[in-house]
Amino acid sequence: MAADTHRLRDRLAEAAAGAAQDVPGVAFLRPGVVDLLRTRVADRAPRLAAGPGARAQGVRVSRDEATGAWHIDIRLVVHRGHRALDVT
């Protein structure tokens, strides 16, 4: 994947995370196992200045190479008293 595509994917993930967190009823974005492991490794390893930035936890962005369409998967937890169906 080209560097421009990586940057665009990260910008889409950040925008999606920000939009999701602003929805009434959303408690937080739920990190997946990969996000949790990445965070644990990042805490122990020194960050290189030229390395990639932090990714938005709870959001996965992928691109279908055949069609060029972007897919955004957001995992979230809702506040008590809110129905996930209504929040999403």
N, C-alpha and C positions, 0 to 999 in steps of 0.2 A: 504494500500500500504506500502510495506516495506521501511525502511530508505534508503537502497541501490537503490531502484527504484526511490525514491524521488530525490536522488542526481543525478542519471543518467538522469532523466527527466529535472532537472535544468541545468545540463551540456549541454544537447542537445538543450535546449531553448537558452542558452547563445551562443552556437556555431552557431545556426541558425540565431540569431539576428546579430551577428558579420558578418557572411557571407552576409546577406541581406543588411546590412548597407554599405558594401564595393562594392555593385553593382552600376555601373554608372547609374545615373538617379534617385536613391532612395533619397528622401528628408529626410524622417524619418519613423520610425515604428509607426504605429497608435495604441495607447493604446485603449483597449476596456473599457466598463463601469466597469467591474470587476477590471481592472488594475487601473482605476481612483479612484474608491472607496477604493481599497487597499492602494493606495498612500496617500489619505486623512486621512485614519485611522492611517496609520503608522506615519504620521507627528504629530499626536496628542498623540499617545500612546508610552510609553517608550519601546524600543527594549530590549528583553531579550537576554543575551549573548548566550544562547543555542538555540535560535530561528532560524527558517529557514532564509536563505539569501534572498536577493532581487531577484525577478524574472524578467526576461526580458520582458518588456512591448511590446505589439504588437505580441507576439509569444505565441501560445498555443501548448503544447505537451501532447498527450494522448497515451495510449497503449490499444490495443484490447486484452482483457484478453483471448479470445478464440484462437486467432492466435499468439499472442505475437508481432504482428506488431506495430511499432510506427507510429503515425500520427502527422505531424507538420503543423500547420496553422499559416501563417505569414501575418499580416495585415500591409500594407505599403502605403505611399503617395509618389508619384513621383514628380519630379521637373517639372515646367512649360516647355513645349516644348518636353517633353518625353511622349511617349505612354506607358500606363501600359502594354499592350500586349508585347511590345518590352523589357521592363524592366524585366518583370517576366520571 
